Every structure is written in structure tokens, then in C-alpha cells.
Amino acid sequence: MEREALKILTGGVSQSGVRDHNERLILTVLQRHGPAAGAEIARLTGLSPQTVSIILRKLEKDEILKRGTPLRGKVGKPSTPMELNPEGILSVGMKIGRRSADLLLIDFTGKPRHQISTTYDYPLPEAVFGFLEKGLEELLVHEPQKLRDRVCGIGIGTPFELWKWHDLSGLAAKKFRSWKNVNFFSEVAKFSDLPVFVVNDATAACHAEHLYGRGAEYRDYFYFFIGSMIGGGVALNGTVFEGNQGNAGALGAMRTTGPLGESQQLIDTASLFLLEDRLIEAGVDPQILWTKPQDWSSISRYVEPWIGTTAQELAKAALSICAVIDFEAIFIDGAFPSEVREELVARVRRYLLNQDKRGLIPPVVEAAAVGDNARGIGAASSPIFRQFLLNTNAGLSGM
């Protein structure tokens, strides 16, 4: 019964013993559709009005939901919509990047309440977990105890097999390779009792777009996130699909062709580290790429050719991806200013016009909405998603 119930978002069940599923179903509907009255929730979920009423009362009592503004102007008694209570659930997220780490506290609607960041040459384990331990208290120090008690967990967004992506040598390389044996759960347990959820950093960004950006506009789509190295995410059946081992959408490993016809990975042709290398060769401090707020106007002469090359690679990759699953849309985001994202999207659209699309249904190419902070927000959303929302791909991912 549970497998059937999880196949699609609608079709909740009213029998006893499955309240957790029905609660997740209702919370997911409100998260995706916004405030709604009980009758509308019953229509959207397929649950009986009585079941919906009971669950809404419980969630309101638990302060996870709150009453919205009564809807007037219709015949009969005004209906009162229910909506997510931003302070009903809080969550912590940490994004581990190759040049920086972000730690933030978000509310139930995905809005960051507090955020701190650090930069480094390489993300060594001691530094990263030290930042998390000190940063946790800094994030929560100004929150009242009632809200501290509503923090549901810590999500960590990290690159897949982080220990393989470095150019170090000697003792530093040995320390970096120690990531291979790091147990995230044990490390965090040394200083926090909160449950820990580890997710690929690009998949985390896809979660952020799906929950808090433009993800509701499409049922199935592929998501590009270009950080120091490019990654991706997959959304199927209205939910982010993480894959059997949490590595779905590993776009960086996709094969492409180098300038001399040699076989390369997309990570080597469409990542921000390539722009970083160009700046270093030109004698320009690459720290500008990672400094917030972002302003790349002074390095436009280097950014422009990077956009051109990256757009061509993304256009080819988009069609290869859609040869496997006919995604409706391709979203593009990254650790860059919004104007760079808009120009990159425009270039990809133009390049797609001239690609050989025989046998394919070309996807629409869209700019994502969350932006540079997507990986951190997505990491923070992981404890919320896993514990309170419905995963309609549960049967596919084995979760």
C-alpha cells in the first residue's frame, strides 16, 4: 500500500496508521501551491475533508501551520486558508565548496535567517568541521530557546568524492585525501545532537530551486549548477530524484570533446575554475570570483569568452541529456552574478537553434531563480524535505 501511495503526489489514504504520509502530503501541497483552505486541500490531495480537517488541526496545534487571512467576497462564510508557519520548522545547512563554505539557518519557507561564510585554499576536514562547530552557535545565539528547539537537523551539501578533486602534493594531499574516510555523522555528533543529512552539493542546489525557486513550473527538468566545478540535478514526477547512491545528475562526468578532438569530461570544459585559471594567468586576483556581494564588471573581458565556451558546452550537454529523458526544461544557475546567468541562458538558447536535434524534442532553457546561495539553501532544506515533505520518487531511488 505504501509503495502505491508514494507513486504520485495525490491519492492520500485515510486509514489509521498512515498519518505521517498524509501529513507530508498536505505539507507538500501547501509548500508547492501556497496557502489553501481545507476544501481545496482535500481536492488537491484526494483525502476526505474529515481527514484533512483532523490533520490541519494537529499541524496548527504543533505550530507547523498557521491560519492565513480569511478569503472574503464569495457567497457564504469566508474560508480561512492554512499556510506554512515560517517559524514552525528551522533547519541548518552547510555548503562545502572547493574555495569557500557557507553555513546558514533557514525557516520553513526557505528564507535564510542568518548566514556566515569562510574561504580557504582547500577544504580540509578539520577546518570545515571547525567552521561548522563554531558557526552553529553563532547562527543560533540570537534565537530564543523556543526557536532553537524547532531546528530539525543539519544538512551538508558536499561534492561527490571530494577527495579526488585537488592538485596538492605531500602532506597537504594526504590530509585532503582523508575526506575518503570521513564519517560526516560521527564528526558532527562530536558537538551536536541534531540529525545530519548529507547530499551532493549540486543536488542540494536543485532541491533549493525545486522548493523555493521555479521548480513548481515543470514536472520534469534537468538542472545545471556551475560552481568551481559544474554539477547537475534531476527532477522527476514533481520531486528531485537523487538516485540509488545519491549521485543522480552527475553532469560533470559527461563526456565531451576537447579543442584537439581529445575526450574530456564536461567538468574540464564548463566550470568556473577555468575562468579562475584565466584570471591567474592574466595576473588578476581570482578572489573576486568568490567575494560577496558579487560584482564581475571589472573582469568582463575574461568573463565574456568564458560564457561563450561554456554556453556551447551546455547546449550540447542539454541535448545529450534529453536523449535519455525528454525533460521539459533545462534550468541554469551558478555561483555567479545574475547578469552572467542571464547572458549564459541567452547564449545556450541561441546555440541550441543550430544543433542537430533530429529525434529529439528540444527542451526550453530557463534561468533558475535561487542563485549563488542555492547549494547552501538546498543543503539546509534537506532535513526539512526528508522529515516533513513527500518524496514522490521514493520507490525509484530506493530511499
N, C-alpha and C positions, 0 to 999 in steps of 0.2 A: 504493500500500500504506500509506504513512504517513497519508494522509487517513482511510482506513478505520480504522486503528489508533487514531486520536485521537478517533473519534466517541464512544466510551464509555470509562469508566474501566477496565473489564475487557477481556479479549481481547488480552493482550500477545502479542508474536511472538518466536519463539525463534531466528530466523535470525541469522547473523552480520551485523554492521554496524548493528544497531539497539539495541545495549546501552544507549545513552543513554536511549532511550524506556523500555526495561524497567526501568532503574534508577529513573527518575522514577515509573514506575507503582508499583513496590514502595515507594518512599519515600512516595508519596501515600497508599497503602493503610495504611501504618503511622501516618502523620500523622492520617488520618481515623478509623482503627479502634483505634489503640493497639497495644501490644506483641502480637506474634503469632509462633508457631513457623513453620518453613519449610513444613510441610504445609498449614497454614491460609492462608499467603500464596499458595501455589500454587493453592489452591481459589478464593481471592478474585480472583486476577489472571488465571487461566486459563493461566498459564505452566507449563511442565513442572517437576517437582520438581528435576530436574538443573539447569535454567536458574536457578531460584530459589536453589539452593544455591551456585552459582558467583557470582551477583551478591551474595548475602549475605556471602560470604567476602571479596569485594573491598571492599564497603562497610564491613565491620568492620575490614579492614586499613587502610582510609583513615580510620578512626575517626569515620566519619559515623554508623554504627550501633554499638550495644554489646549485649552479652548481658544479658538480664534474669534474674530469679530463676527457676530450674527449676520447672516445674509438676509436682508430685508428687500422689500419691493415685489415679492411674489405673494400669491394667494395663500392664506393660511398662516400658521405660526412660523416665525423666522427660524431657519435652521442654523445651527451653530457648527461650523466646521472644526475638525480637530487637526492639529498640526504638531510637528516635531517641536519639542521643547529644547532650544539650543543648549541649555544648561542641564538637561536631563542626563546626557552622557558626554563625558570628555575623554579624550584619548591623546596619547603622546606618540610622536613619530620621529624617527631619526633617519635621515638620508646620508648614506656613506658614499661620497663621491671620490674620485681619484685626485682631486685637488682641494676639496672642501667638504665639510659636513654641516648639516643643518639639523637642529632639534626644535620641535615645535609642539605646542599644545593646541588642539582644535576642539571645537564644540560639535554637537550632534549634526549641525548643518554644514560642517566642513570649514567653518570660518576660523582662521588662526587667532588665538587669544594672546599668545606670547610666542616669540621665536628668537633663537640665538644661533650664531654660526661661528665656525672656525675654519681656518685654511691651513694647509700643510703642503710639503713637497710630495709626500706619500702617506697614505692612510695606514699607519702601523697600528696593530691591535691595542697596545697599551694607551696610545694617545686617543683612539676612538672611544674606548670604553671609559677612559678617564673623563673625556668630554661629556659622555652620557651621564656618568655618575654625578659630576658637579652640576651639569646643566639641569638635571631633574629637579633639584631643589630650587634652582634659580627660576625655573618655569612655574613652580607651584608656590613659591614663598608668599606671593601676594594673594593667593586664592584662599577663601575661607575653608575651614575644615569640611563643611558640607559638600563643597565642590571637589575638594581633594578626594573625598570618598566616592565620587562619581567617575573618577578616572578608571576606565575599563581595561587598560592594558598599554603595552608599548609595542609599536610596530617598527620594524627595522627594514629599510629598503637598501639592498646591497647588490652590487654587480655579481653576476653568476661567476663562480670560480675566480673570485677576486685575486687570489694568489698567483694567477698565471699572467696578469697584466701589469708588468713592470719591466724596467730596464736597469735594475740595480745590480750590484755585484758585491761579493764579500759578505760581511756580517749583516749589512743592511738588507741584502737579498734574502739571507737566511731568516731574518726577522719577518720580512714580508711574506715569505712562504709559510710562515707559521699560521697564517689565516686558514690553511687547509685543515688544520686540526682544531680550530677554534669552535667551541660549542657556545653559540650565542646565548642559549638559555641558561647555561651554567654561569657564564660570565655576568649576565645581568642579575642572576639570583644572588650574587655576592653582595649586592647593595639594594635590591628591590624585590618585593614580593609580587609585583604586578605580573600578570601573564604576558608572555612575549610571543610575537608573531613575526616571522621572517619572510620577506617576499623579495623577489627580484626587483631592482630599482626601477627598471623601465615598465614592468608590470604594475608596480605601485603607481607610477605616473598615469598609466592607463586607467587604473581604479579611480584616481582623482578626477580625470576627465569624465569618466563614466558617471560618477556620483554627483559631481559638483560643476561640471562643465557642460559640453554639448552632447554628451553621450546619449541622452534621452532622445535625441533626434533620429537615431538609427538603431535598428535591432542588431545588425551585424556589421562590424567595421574593423579595420586594422589601424593601429596607432603607432606612429613613429615618434620617438623622443631622441633628440640629438643632444647629448651631453659631451663630455670629454671623448666618449666613445658612443656610437649610435646603438640604440636598442629599440625594442618594439613591444607591443601588447596586442592581444586579440580579444574582441568582444563578440560573443555568440549568444543567441537566444536571450538577449537583453541583460547579459551578465558577463563580466570579464572572465575569460577562460584561462586558467593558469597552467593547465597541462598536468600530465601524470606526475612529473617531477618538479613542477613549478617553473618550468623554463619555456613555456609556450611563447611564441613571438620572438625567438632569439635571432632577430633580424641581422645583427652584426656578423653572424657566421655565414650569411648568404653569400654564395659565390658570385664574383663579378670579374671583369677583365681589366687589367691594368693598361697603362699607356703603350706598353710594348707587346700587348697581347697575352701577357702572363696572367695566370689565375691568381686572384686575390679574394679576400673577404671584404664585404661591404664596410666593415669596421675600419678598413685601411683606406677607404676612398670617400667616406661621407661622415667624418667625425670632426669634432671641434679641435682635437689635438693637432689636426693638420693645419688649422688656422693658427694655433699656438706655435707650431714649428715655424710657420712663415714669419710670424712676428719676431721670434727669436733670431732667425736668420737676418732679418732687417734691422736688428738692434733695438727693437721695441719691447718694452716690458710687457710680457703676456698677462701680468696680473690684472690688467684692465678687463680681461675676459671674465674674471670671476669676482670682480668687485661690484658690490651692490650699493645704490641702485645702478643698473646697467646703462652705460652710455658709450656706444661704439662709434660715435660720429667722427672721432679723431683718427680712427683706423679704417675708414670706409674704403680706402684704396686697396686694402688687403682683404676686407670682408667681401667686396664685390666679386672677385674671381672665385672665392670660396663658395659663395652662393651659387654661381653658375655651374661649377663642377658638381656640387652636392645635389642640386636640382636634377641634373641629368641622371645621376645615380639613383635618386629616389624614384624618378619616373620609370626607369627600367625595373627597379625592385617592386614597385607597385603592381606592375603588370604580371610579374612572376608570381607574386603573392595571390593575385586574383585568378591565376590559372589553377590554383589549388582549391580555393573557396571563393565564390563570387560575392565578395564583400560589396556592400552598398557604397561604402565610403572609405576614404583614407584620411585620417587626421594627422596633422603635422604639428609638433611642438618641440621645444628645446630650451636649453639654457642660454637663451639669447634675448635681446630686446624684441618687443612686439613688432617693430617695423622690419626687423630682419625676418621674422616669421612670416609676415605678410608678403614680403618680396619672394621668399623661398616658395611659398604656396603658389604665387602667381607664375613663377618660372616653371614649377613642376607641371602646372596645368598646360602651359604652352608646349613644353617638351612632349607631353602625352599626346598632343594633337598629331605629332609626326612619327609616333611609334607604330610599329606593326601590331595591330590589335585583332588580327584575324582569329576567330574562335573565342574571343573574349568579350565580356560586357564591361566596358571601362567604368571604373568607379568615379564618383565625384571626389574631388580633392578639397579638403576644408582645413582652415586654420583652427587648431584647438583653442580652448578658451582659458585654461588654468594658468599656463605659462611656466616660467622658470621654477616656480615653487611646487610643481606637480609631484615630483618624487617624494618630497617631504610630507606634503598633504596626503598623498596616496599611502605612504607608509603609516601615517597616523590613522588613516581610515581603515587599515587592515583589522585592528581589534574590533572596530565597530561592525565592519562587514561580516567578519567571522562569527560574531556573537549575537548580532541583532538583526541582520538582514538576510534575505533569501538568496541562496546560490542556485540559480536555475540550471547550472551546468554540473551540479554535484555528481550526477550519475556518469558524466563524461570524464571528469577529472579524477575520479576515484576518491574525492575528499569526503 
